[in-house]
Amino acid sequence: MEDEGLKKDPNWKGETPAFKISLKKNNSFASILNGLKEKKMEVFMVSDEYAMKNPTIVFGAFDEGLYDRELKLKEARVSEANLSYTNVIPWLAGIRCNQVQQNDLVRWMMPQLRIRDNTKGWPSGNYISIWVAFGAYNLNQGGTPSLGFSANQIIKEKKINRGDFDWKSNFPNMPLLTHWHETNLSVQIIIAYQRKGHTMRQNVSSASVNPNTGATTNSSVQITQSHTLVYGTNHWYRCQEINGAHLIQSNPALGTIGGNAIWEMTGRDGRIQFTLEPRLTRL
């Protein structure tokens, strides 16, 4: 199992799909499959840490591939729609962009962030700001698509102490996107830092697809903030991220943390690094 997982993904975390059963009941495989089909059982991901703390039973023909998911579901007469997921990484759960369902919730997270240099001279701290530009179509009561676009400031001048170059978990303290809508093809991230005497003026954009016509629309706006300089900015694409791009290291490679590739932006006064990760919940 380990060899198969690492061959498929060098950063495989060793998590596998599982479901909870009651040891007080006489559970047959038929009853388990029926529970999955009727959505009475919730599928979640099990890691070594979970299995060491909780009684875990492993069933399987280990000479079979781990990722023959669709075939196994068909043999069991269980469809993908019958399964439930809570806060899983789509790629590691075997979900691809074209398998995301209309009611799935796709959050986009920044699990780790750190600065590599102080942005000011002694004794000043470092104050970080992050924006995400995104656009998505919503259907009104008449079924007509309406485009919404926003450059949302996730954090404004959040402090990192001088000389603190350690990784920060969930530094924004909220998702970059609470739901990455299926009509939102791409988003743009801007990361900046406080610097007196400068005004940041940054054009940002996002691409969206009209669900009725299939036409792509690019929306843009300029954001400004006084006493601010930009570390950098870049576009990310929904399907690429869902399909595991967040696991692929950049060139030159900066390594990984938590299985996710490290991104770096470089401003006039220093560098900042971070990771990104989509999370899916099937409602």
Secondary structure by P-SEA (a helix, b strand, c coil): caaaaaaacccccccccbbbbbccccccaaaaaaaaaaccbbbbbbcaaaaaaccccccccccccccaaaaaaaaacccccccccccccccccccccccccccbbbbbbbcbbbbccccccccbbbbbbbbbbbcccccccccbbbbbbbbccccccccccccccccccccccccccccccccccbbbbbbbbbbccbbbbbbbbbbbbcccccbbbbbbbbbbbccccccccccccaaaaaaccccccccccccccccbbbbbbbcccccccbbbbbbbbcc
